């Protein structure tokens, strides 16, 4: 598991490939610059090498362009990079710490939750489908967060029954440990990223 902590955010990410395959079809990318944090989770269709190639291509686009592009334009660049590849479900968000705002977009079956200290759960609905170079519409969502909020984003290989209960009383270390167990038992590529906004 990858662990990152600074004055704005604490984050833990974990990833498991299907059946211990040497290629994981899920790829995530996180980075921070000044008061902005970027997070991508891409789930390549199927599993194995070609799924990995699609999700990794999405991560490369974000890594190279996120400082200069909006979330919406990044989603379009990802879509273009997946032309003639297998395709990928893709969730992408940016957190601006100075204004305490999320900018979020998702195409495909990746789940995102924001759990506030008031126990309110924000769960933006994804656009169905996946990115593969075909013309695509994106739904952009912006929402504020309060200090002490937690977020969770995971691929469909992580099977959760009660997300609110999972996030309610636990630290992100405890949440990550539980998610890691679920992901390790999955019969699919499984990736999660959980964070605490400080």
ChimeraX commands (.cxc) that place a marker at each C-alpha (Angstrom):
marker #1 position 0.00,0.00,0.00 radius 0.5
marker #1 position 1.12,3.55,-0.72 radius 0.5
marker #1 position 0.84,6.09,2.11 radius 0.5
marker #1 position 1.12,9.87,1.77 radius 0.5
marker #1 position 0.65,12.54,4.41 radius 0.5
marker #1 position 1.17,16.31,4.56 radius 0.5
marker #1 position -0.52,19.35,6.08 radius 0.5
marker #1 position -3.55,19.09,3.74 radius 0.5
marker #1 position -4.23,15.41,3.21 radius 0.5
marker #1 position -3.52,11.88,4.36 radius 0.5
marker #1 position -4.03,9.19,1.72 radius 0.5
marker #1 position -3.58,5.43,1.43 radius 0.5
marker #1 position -3.87,3.50,-1.84 radius 0.5
marker #1 position -3.77,-0.21,-2.54 radius 0.5
marker #1 position -4.02,-2.36,-5.65 radius 0.5
marker #1 position -4.30,-6.11,-6.33 radius 0.5
marker #1 position -4.26,-7.84,-9.71 radius 0.5
marker #1 position -6.71,-10.60,-10.60 radius 0.5
marker #1 position -5.39,-14.06,-9.62 radius 0.5
marker #1 position -1.93,-12.58,-8.91 radius 0.5
marker #1 position -1.50,-11.72,-12.60 radius 0.5
marker #1 position 1.76,-9.86,-13.38 radius 0.5
marker #1 position -0.30,-7.12,-15.08 radius 0.5
marker #1 position -2.97,-5.25,-13.10 radius 0.5
marker #1 position -5.69,-3.76,-15.28 radius 0.5
marker #1 position -6.22,-0.93,-12.77 radius 0.5
marker #1 position -3.84,2.03,-12.61 radius 0.5
marker #1 position -4.01,4.97,-10.24 radius 0.5
marker #1 position -2.07,8.22,-10.23 radius 0.5
marker #1 position -1.91,10.80,-7.43 radius 0.5
marker #1 position 0.14,13.97,-7.17 radius 0.5
marker #1 position 0.12,17.29,-5.38 radius 0.5
marker #1 position 1.47,20.70,-6.26 radius 0.5
marker #1 position 1.06,23.66,-3.94 radius 0.5
marker #1 position -2.60,23.63,-2.87 radius 0.5
marker #1 position -3.88,21.21,-5.53 radius 0.5
marker #1 position -4.14,17.44,-5.39 radius 0.5
marker #1 position -4.97,15.26,-8.42 radius 0.5
marker #1 position -6.25,11.69,-8.36 radius 0.5
marker #1 position -6.95,9.33,-11.25 radius 0.5
marker #1 position -8.25,5.79,-11.07 radius 0.5
marker #1 position -8.54,3.95,-14.39 radius 0.5
marker #1 position -9.87,0.41,-14.76 radius 0.5
marker #1 position -8.89,-1.13,-18.10 radius 0.5
marker #1 position -11.56,-3.36,-19.61 radius 0.5
marker #1 position -11.07,-7.01,-18.73 radius 0.5
marker #1 position -7.77,-7.90,-17.11 radius 0.5
marker #1 position -4.17,-8.68,-18.03 radius 0.5
marker #1 position -1.78,-6.89,-20.35 radius 0.5
marker #1 position -4.24,-5.04,-22.63 radius 0.5
marker #1 position -6.30,-3.79,-19.69 radius 0.5
marker #1 position -3.06,-2.54,-18.11 radius 0.5
marker #1 position -2.00,-0.78,-21.33 radius 0.5
marker #1 position -5.27,1.17,-21.40 radius 0.5
marker #1 position -5.27,2.20,-17.74 radius 0.5
marker #1 position -1.56,3.07,-17.83 radius 0.5
marker #1 position -2.08,5.28,-20.91 radius 0.5
marker #1 position -4.71,7.24,-18.93 radius 0.5
marker #1 position -2.27,7.75,-16.04 radius 0.5
marker #1 position 0.47,8.96,-18.38 radius 0.5
marker #1 position -1.85,11.62,-19.83 radius 0.5
marker #1 position -2.69,12.95,-16.36 radius 0.5
marker #1 position 0.91,12.91,-15.19 radius 0.5
marker #1 position 2.06,14.93,-18.21 radius 0.5
marker #1 position -0.81,17.42,-18.41 radius 0.5
marker #1 position -2.59,17.97,-15.11 radius 0.5
marker #1 position -0.80,21.21,-14.17 radius 0.5
marker #1 position -2.05,22.99,-17.29 radius 0.5
marker #1 position -5.41,21.35,-18.10 radius 0.5
marker #1 position -8.90,21.29,-16.58 radius 0.5
marker #1 position -10.51,18.03,-15.43 radius 0.5
marker #1 position -12.81,18.11,-18.46 radius 0.5
marker #1 position -9.96,18.60,-20.94 radius 0.5
marker #1 position -7.92,15.88,-19.20 radius 0.5
marker #1 position -10.83,13.46,-19.62 radius 0.5
marker #1 position -10.90,14.26,-23.34 radius 0.5
marker #1 position -7.12,13.79,-23.65 radius 0.5
marker #1 position -7.43,10.43,-21.86 radius 0.5
marker #1 position -10.24,9.45,-24.22 radius 0.5
marker #1 position -8.08,10.30,-27.26 radius 0.5
marker #1 position -5.13,8.32,-25.83 radius 0.5
marker #1 position -7.33,5.20,-25.65 radius 0.5
marker #1 position -8.20,5.15,-29.35 radius 0.5
marker #1 position -7.58,1.63,-30.72 radius 0.5
marker #1 position -6.87,0.35,-27.21 radius 0.5
marker #1 position -9.21,-1.79,-25.15 radius 0.5
marker #1 position -10.62,1.17,-23.21 radius 0.5
marker #1 position -10.98,2.05,-19.53 radius 0.5
marker #1 position -13.50,3.17,-16.96 radius 0.5
marker #1 position -12.00,6.40,-15.60 radius 0.5
marker #1 position -12.55,8.57,-12.52 radius 0.5
marker #1 position -10.60,11.80,-12.18 radius 0.5
marker #1 position -10.75,14.51,-9.54 radius 0.5
marker #1 position -8.84,17.53,-8.37 radius 0.5
marker #1 position -8.99,18.91,-4.83 radius 0.5
marker #1 position -8.23,22.58,-4.27 radius 0.5
marker #1 position -7.29,22.92,-0.63 radius 0.5
marker #1 position -7.43,26.75,-0.51 radius 0.5
marker #1 position -11.12,26.80,-1.49 radius 0.5
marker #1 position -11.97,23.30,-0.16 radius 0.5
marker #1 position -13.48,22.20,-3.46 radius 0.5
marker #1 position -13.60,18.95,-5.41 radius 0.5
marker #1 position -13.82,18.90,-9.20 radius 0.5
marker #1 position -14.87,15.45,-10.30 radius 0.5
marker #1 position -15.67,13.51,-13.47 radius 0.5
marker #1 position -16.19,9.81,-14.07 radius 0.5
marker #1 position -17.10,7.55,-16.97 radius 0.5
marker #1 position -17.73,3.92,-16.07 radius 0.5
marker #1 position -18.20,1.77,-13.01 radius 0.5
marker #1 position -15.76,3.37,-10.57 radius 0.5
marker #1 position -17.29,4.44,-7.28 radius 0.5
marker #1 position -16.52,7.66,-5.41 radius 0.5
marker #1 position -17.73,8.68,-1.94 radius 0.5
marker #1 position -17.14,11.80,0.14 radius 0.5
marker #1 position -18.04,11.38,3.81 radius 0.5
marker #1 position -18.32,14.61,5.83 radius 0.5
marker #1 position -17.94,15.12,9.58 radius 0.5
marker #1 position -21.70,15.75,9.63 radius 0.5
marker #1 position -22.10,12.13,8.39 radius 0.5
marker #1 position -23.40,13.31,5.00 radius 0.5
marker #1 position -22.36,10.99,2.17 radius 0.5
marker #1 position -21.84,12.54,-1.28 radius 0.5
marker #1 position -22.00,9.96,-4.04 radius 0.5
marker #1 position -21.88,11.43,-7.56 radius 0.5
marker #1 position -23.35,9.13,-10.18 radius 0.5
marker #1 position -20.96,8.15,-12.98 radius 0.5
marker #1 position -21.71,8.38,-16.68 radius 0.5
marker #1 position -22.15,4.80,-17.95 radius 0.5
marker #1 position -19.70,3.35,-20.43 radius 0.5
marker #1 position -15.95,3.70,-20.73 radius 0.5
marker #1 position -13.36,5.79,-22.55 radius 0.5
marker #1 position -12.08,4.32,-25.81 radius 0.5
marker #1 position -11.57,7.19,-28.23 radius 0.5
marker #1 position -15.21,7.40,-29.31 radius 0.5
marker #1 position -17.02,10.76,-28.89 radius 0.5
marker #1 position -17.94,11.01,-25.24 radius 0.5
marker #1 position -19.92,13.32,-22.97 radius 0.5
marker #1 position -18.55,14.13,-19.54 radius 0.5
marker #1 position -20.45,15.17,-16.45 radius 0.5
marker #1 position -18.47,17.63,-14.36 radius 0.5
marker #1 position -19.33,17.91,-10.70 radius 0.5
marker #1 position -18.07,20.43,-8.19 radius 0.5
marker #1 position -18.73,20.14,-4.49 radius 0.5
marker #1 position -17.26,21.62,-1.31 radius 0.5
marker #1 position -15.82,19.66,1.58 radius 0.5
marker #1 position -15.29,20.36,5.25 radius 0.5
marker #1 position -12.13,19.79,7.22 radius 0.5
marker #1 position -12.17,16.24,8.57 radius 0.5
marker #1 position -13.99,14.82,5.53 radius 0.5
marker #1 position -12.90,11.46,4.15 radius 0.5
marker #1 position -13.05,10.30,0.55 radius 0.5
marker #1 position -12.94,6.88,-1.05 radius 0.5
marker #1 position -12.61,5.91,-4.69 radius 0.5
marker #1 position -12.45,2.28,-5.82 radius 0.5
marker #1 position -12.68,0.09,-8.89 radius 0.5
marker #1 position -15.48,-2.45,-9.28 radius 0.5
marker #1 position -13.18,-5.23,-8.05 radius 0.5
marker #1 position -13.70,-3.87,-4.52 radius 0.5
marker #1 position -17.09,-5.13,-3.40 radius 0.5
marker #1 position -18.55,-3.08,-0.53 radius 0.5
marker #1 position -21.91,-3.52,1.14 radius 0.5
marker #1 position -22.10,-0.58,3.55 radius 0.5
marker #1 position -19.73,2.22,2.64 radius 0.5
marker #1 position -21.16,4.72,5.12 radius 0.5
marker #1 position -20.67,2.30,8.00 radius 0.5
marker #1 position -17.13,1.55,6.84 radius 0.5
marker #1 position -16.20,5.24,6.83 radius 0.5
marker #1 position -18.11,6.34,9.94 radius 0.5
marker #1 position -15.90,5.61,12.95 radius 0.5
marker #1 position -12.69,4.29,11.47 radius 0.5
marker #1 position -9.37,5.97,10.79 radius 0.5
marker #1 position -8.17,5.79,7.20 radius 0.5
marker #1 position -5.57,3.19,8.28 radius 0.5
marker #1 position -8.41,0.98,9.54 radius 0.5
marker #1 position -10.49,1.63,6.41 radius 0.5
marker #1 position -7.50,0.84,4.17 radius 0.5
marker #1 position -6.74,-2.38,6.06 radius 0.5
marker #1 position -10.32,-3.55,5.56 radius 0.5
marker #1 position -10.38,-2.53,1.89 radius 0.5
marker #1 position -7.06,-4.28,1.32 radius 0.5
marker #1 position -8.52,-7.55,2.65 radius 0.5
marker #1 position -11.56,-7.20,0.37 radius 0.5
marker #1 position -9.35,-6.35,-2.63 radius 0.5
marker #1 position -6.98,-9.28,-2.01 radius 0.5
marker #1 position -9.93,-11.73,-2.11 radius 0.5
marker #1 position -11.48,-10.25,-5.25 radius 0.5
marker #1 position -11.76,-12.28,-8.46 radius 0.5
marker #1 position -11.02,-9.09,-10.43 radius 0.5
marker #1 position -8.35,-6.40,-10.47 radius 0.5
marker #1 position -9.14,-4.32,-7.38 radius 0.5
marker #1 position -7.86,-0.86,-6.41 radius 0.5
marker #1 position -8.83,1.66,-3.75 radius 0.5
marker #1 position -7.71,5.12,-2.65 radius 0.5
marker #1 position -8.91,6.46,0.70 radius 0.5
marker #1 position -8.08,9.90,2.06 radius 0.5
marker #1 position -8.61,12.19,5.02 radius 0.5
marker #1 position -8.78,15.94,4.39 radius 0.5
marker #1 position -6.97,17.71,7.21 radius 0.5
marker link #1:1,2 radius 0.2
marker link #1:2,3 radius 0.2
marker link #1:3,4 radius 0.2
marker link #1:4,5 radius 0.2
marker link #1:5,6 radius 0.2
marker link #1:6,7 radius 0.2
marker link #1:7,8 radius 0.2
marker link #1:8,9 radius 0.2
marker link #1:9,10 radius 0.2
marker link #1:10,11 radius 0.2
marker link #1:11,12 radius 0.2
marker link #1:12,13 radius 0.2
marker link #1:13,14 radius 0.2
marker link #1:14,15 radius 0.2
marker link #1:15,16 radius 0.2
marker link #1:16,17 radius 0.2
marker link #1:17,18 radius 0.2
marker link #1:18,19 radius 0.2
marker link #1:19,20 radius 0.2
marker link #1:20,21 radius 0.2
marker link #1:21,22 radius 0.2
marker link #1:22,23 radius 0.2
marker link #1:23,24 radius 0.2
marker link #1:24,25 radius 0.2
marker link #1:25,26 radius 0.2
marker link #1:26,27 radius 0.2
marker link #1:27,28 radius 0.2
marker link #1:28,29 radius 0.2
marker link #1:29,30 radius 0.2
marker link #1:30,31 radius 0.2
marker link #1:31,32 radius 0.2
marker link #1:32,33 radius 0.2
marker link #1:33,34 radius 0.2
marker link #1:34,35 radius 0.2
marker link #1:35,36 radius 0.2
marker link #1:36,37 radius 0.2
marker link #1:37,38 radius 0.2
marker link #1:38,39 radius 0.2
marker link #1:39,40 radius 0.2
marker link #1:40,41 radius 0.2
marker link #1:41,42 radius 0.2
marker link #1:42,43 radius 0.2
marker link #1:43,44 radius 0.2
marker link #1:44,45 radius 0.2
marker link #1:45,46 radius 0.2
marker link #1:46,47 radius 0.2
marker link #1:47,48 radius 0.2
marker link #1:48,49 radius 0.2
marker link #1:49,50 radius 0.2
marker link #1:50,51 radius 0.2
marker link #1:51,52 radius 0.2
marker link #1:52,53 radius 0.2
marker link #1:53,54 radius 0.2
marker link #1:54,55 radius 0.2
marker link #1:55,56 radius 0.2
marker link #1:56,57 radius 0.2
marker link #1:57,58 radius 0.2
marker link #1:58,59 radius 0.2
marker link #1:59,60 radius 0.2
marker link #1:60,61 radius 0.2
marker link #1:61,62 radius 0.2
marker link #1:62,63 radius 0.2
marker link #1:63,64 radius 0.2
marker link #1:64,65 radius 0.2
marker link #1:65,66 radius 0.2
marker link #1:66,67 radius 0.2
marker link #1:67,68 radius 0.2
marker link #1:68,69 radius 0.2
marker link #1:69,70 radius 0.2
marker link #1:70,71 radius 0.2
marker link #1:71,72 radius 0.2
marker link #1:72,73 radius 0.2
marker link #1:73,74 radius 0.2
marker link #1:74,75 radius 0.2
marker link #1:75,76 radius 0.2
marker link #1:76,77 radius 0.2
marker link #1:77,78 radius 0.2
marker link #1:78,79 radius 0.2
marker link #1:79,80 radius 0.2
marker link #1:80,81 radius 0.2
marker link #1:81,82 radius 0.2
marker link #1:82,83 radius 0.2
marker link #1:83,84 radius 0.2
marker link #1:84,85 radius 0.2
marker link #1:85,86 radius 0.2
marker link #1:86,87 radius 0.2
marker link #1:87,88 radius 0.2
marker link #1:88,89 radius 0.2
marker link #1:89,90 radius 0.2
marker link #1:90,91 radius 0.2
marker link #1:91,92 radius 0.2
marker link #1:92,93 radius 0.2
marker link #1:93,94 radius 0.2
marker link #1:94,95 radius 0.2
marker link #1:95,96 radius 0.2
marker link #1:96,97 radius 0.2
marker link #1:97,98 radius 0.2
marker link #1:98,99 radius 0.2
marker link #1:99,100 radius 0.2
marker link #1:100,101 radius 0.2
marker link #1:101,102 radius 0.2
marker link #1:102,103 radius 0.2
marker link #1:103,104 radius 0.2
marker link #1:104,105 radius 0.2
marker link #1:105,106 radius 0.2
marker link #1:106,107 radius 0.2
marker link #1:107,108 radius 0.2
marker link #1:108,109 radius 0.2
marker link #1:109,110 radius 0.2
marker link #1:110,111 radius 0.2
marker link #1:111,112 radius 0.2
marker link #1:112,113 radius 0.2
marker link #1:113,114 radius 0.2
marker link #1:114,115 radius 0.2
marker link #1:115,116 radius 0.2
marker link #1:116,117 radius 0.2
marker link #1:117,118 radius 0.2
marker link #1:118,119 radius 0.2
marker link #1:119,120 radius 0.2
marker link #1:120,121 radius 0.2
marker link #1:121,122 radius 0.2
marker link #1:122,123 radius 0.2
marker link #1:123,124 radius 0.2
marker link #1:124,125 radius 0.2
marker link #1:125,126 radius 0.2
marker link #1:126,127 radius 0.2
marker link #1:127,128 radius 0.2
marker link #1:128,129 radius 0.2
marker link #1:129,130 radius 0.2
marker link #1:130,131 radius 0.2
marker link #1:131,132 radius 0.2
marker link #1:132,133 radius 0.2
marker link #1:133,134 radius 0.2
marker link #1:134,135 radius 0.2
marker link #1:135,136 radius 0.2
marker link #1:136,137 radius 0.2
marker link #1:137,138 radius 0.2
marker link #1:138,139 radius 0.2
marker link #1:139,140 radius 0.2
marker link #1:140,141 radius 0.2
marker link #1:141,142 radius 0.2
marker link #1:142,143 radius 0.2
marker link #1:143,144 radius 0.2
marker link #1:144,145 radius 0.2
marker link #1:145,146 radius 0.2
marker link #1:146,147 radius 0.2
marker link #1:147,148 radius 0.2
marker link #1:148,149 radius 0.2
marker link #1:149,150 radius 0.2
marker link #1:150,151 radius 0.2
marker link #1:151,152 radius 0.2
marker link #1:152,153 radius 0.2
marker link #1:153,154 radius 0.2
marker link #1:154,155 radius 0.2
marker link #1:155,156 radius 0.2
marker link #1:156,157 radius 0.2
marker link #1:157,158 radius 0.2
marker link #1:158,159 radius 0.2
marker link #1:159,160 radius 0.2
marker link #1:160,161 radius 0.2
marker link #1:161,162 radius 0.2
marker link #1:162,163 radius 0.2
marker link #1:163,164 radius 0.2
marker link #1:164,165 radius 0.2
marker link #1:165,166 radius 0.2
marker link #1:166,167 radius 0.2
marker link #1:167,168 radius 0.2
marker link #1:168,169 radius 0.2
marker link #1:169,170 radius 0.2
marker link #1:170,171 radius 0.2
marker link #1:171,172 radius 0.2
marker link #1:172,173 radius 0.2
marker link #1:173,174 radius 0.2
marker link #1:174,175 radius 0.2
marker link #1:175,176 radius 0.2
marker link #1:176,177 radius 0.2
marker link #1:177,178 radius 0.2
marker link #1:178,179 radius 0.2
marker link #1:179,180 radius 0.2
marker link #1:180,181 radius 0.2
marker link #1:181,182 radius 0.2
marker link #1:182,183 radius 0.2
marker link #1:183,184 radius 0.2
marker link #1:184,185 radius 0.2
marker link #1:185,186 radius 0.2
marker link #1:186,187 radius 0.2
marker link #1:187,188 radius 0.2
marker link #1:188,189 radius 0.2
marker link #1:189,190 radius 0.2
marker link #1:190,191 radius 0.2
marker link #1:191,192 radius 0.2
marker link #1:192,193 radius 0.2
marker link #1:193,194 radius 0.2
marker link #1:194,195 radius 0.2
marker link #1:195,196 radius 0.2
marker link #1:196,197 radius 0.2
marker link #1:197,198 radius 0.2
view
